[in-house]
Amino acid sequence: MSANRLDRNVVVLGGMGVGKSTAIQRFLNNEFNESHYPTVSNTYNKRITLNDREYNLTITDTAGQDETSILDPNYAGATDVYVIAFSVAYRKSFDIAKVVRDKILDISGVESVAMVLVGNKSDLKADRQVSRAEAEELARAFNCPYVETSAKENQNIEELFVKSVKIANKARGDDDTADDAAADADKSMCVIM
């Protein structure tokens, strides 16, 4: 491994059917597949370059969560940044995002973790149930940035994962990209997808 390459572990969580897997596949392979089988748990790797630094991202695609799901405690130790996803076209998934965040804090045993809040399926404008303002308000309450994405239209997908790396770097005290993340998150450690 290159001395300049850094490993970053990204765990993507959220309700069922919010587009976690399709967003990941869009980022990894620039592919969009509308017919997708529910995920149990998959792990992927991708190298990216950011500010002349190479990163090896390990991205964990988790099963869809609900109010009663139990999070794997293994996520607590090795995760650099959590991406919490919901569908802007499905109100219940937005409510589940709040529950997921609380569960992350519970298994981590800390008051804050590096996160990104993500509102996916922004292409479904006519079906929208969660406004951008409402999602941004939740991100402020979580003290983290908010990104709206559309895996179908490849909108802000790369930005989501770049922002995730920046937030992880900030949490680790790596100042190479922390200034950019601080501007995005106003000193927060949470990025929600």
N, C-alpha and C positions, 0 to 999 in steps of 0.2 A: 504494500500500500504506500502511496505517495505520502511523504511527510506533511505535505500541504493539504491532504484530503482529510475531511472531518466526517465522522458518522453522525447522523441525526435520525432518531426514531420518531416517526409520526404515527399516531393512532387515530383513525377516523371512526367516529361514533355518531349515532343518531337513530331516529325511528326507522321502522321498516318502510321501504319503498321511497325514500327521500332522494335517492340517486347517489349514494356514497360510492358504490361500485362503478357506476357509469362515469362519475367524475374522476375516479382513480384511473380507469381504463383510458379515458380521454387524455389524461396527463401522461400516462405511460406510453401509450401506443397511438395517440391521436385518432382513436376509434370511438364511435358511439353505436351502441347496440341497445335498441329499445326493449327487446325481449331478454330478460335477465332472470336467472334463477336465484332465489334467496341465498345469501352468503352465510356460511357458518363462520369461517374466519380464514382469511388468506393473507399472505405476506408477500410483498413485492419489493424489488430493489431498483433504484434508478440513480444514476449519477447526474448531477447538475453542476454548473459553474456559476458562482455568484461573487461579484467583486474580486475576480481573479483567484478565487478559492474554489477548490473542488470539494463537493459534498457527496457522500454516499447516503442516499435516503433509503431507509427501511420503512415502508408504508404498510401498516396493518389495517386491513379492511375487515371490520367486525360485523357480526350478525346484527340485524336491526334490533333496537332496544324498545322496551315499553316500560310502563310504570313499575312492573314487577320483576324485570330482568335483573340479574345479578352480574355485575361487572367482574371480569377476571382480575383478581388482585395482582397478577403478574404485570399488568399494564402500569401499575403504580411505580415500580422501580426503574424500569428501563425506558420509559417514555420521555422524550424531550419536549414534545408539544402534542396537545390534543386538538383535533379538529372536530367540532361538534356541528353536525349538519342537520338541517331541517328543510322541508319543502315550503316555499312561499305560497304554494297552492293547497296546503293541507295544515289547517290550524292545529290539529292535535299533535303533529310532529314538532311544532314550535313549543308547545307545552311540554312535550317529552324532552326537548333540548334542555329545558330548565332542570328536569329531574336528572338527566344524564350528568349535567355539570355538578349537581349536588352529590351524586354517587361517586364521581371522580374525586371530589374533595374528601369524601368519607374514606375511600380506599387508600388515598394518598396520605391521609392524616395531617394535611396542611390546610392553610387558609386560602392559598392561591397557587395555581399552576399555570404553566404556559399553555394558552389556548387560542384558538381561532374560531369564531362563530361564523357559520356559512349558511346563507339562504340559497338553496339550489332551486332549479326549475324556474328561473326568472323569465324564461321564454313563455311561460303560461300566464300571460298578462290578464286574459279574460277570466281565469280561474283563481286569481290571486286572493288569498285569505289573510295574509300577513303583510302589512305595509312595511316599506323600507324604514319609515320613521319608528315604527314599533320595534323592529328588529334592532335598529341602532340604539334605541333606548335600553333594550335588554343588554346589548353589548356594553354600554356605559355602566349599567348596574354590575355587570361581570368584570368591569374594568379591562376590556379587551376590544380588539378591532372586529369589524364586521365586513364580510365580503359577500356580494351577491354573485352567483354563478349560474351558468346554464351549460351543462355537459353537452346537451343536444347542439347548441349553437357555438360551443367552444368559447364561451364568454367568461373571462376572468379565471379560468382553470389554472393556468400557469401562475398567475398572480397569487392565487390561493396558496400554492405550495411554496412559492418564493417567500411570501409573507410568513408562512409557517416556519421556514428556516430562520428568517430574521428574528422572529419571536423566540425561537429556541436558542438562538445565539445570545440574545439579550438576557434570557433567563440564566444562561451559563456564564454570563459576563464576558462573552467574546464581542469586543467592540467593533469588529470589522463591519458588521451590518446593523449593529444595535441602534445607531443614530437614525437610520431609515425606519426601523421598527418603532422607535420612540415617537417619531413624528406621526406614524400611523396609529399607534395605540395610546399615545399620550401617557407614556410610562407604564402601560399595562403589560401584563404577561398573558393575556387571554386573546386568542384569535378564534372566532367562531365562524364556521362555514355554513 
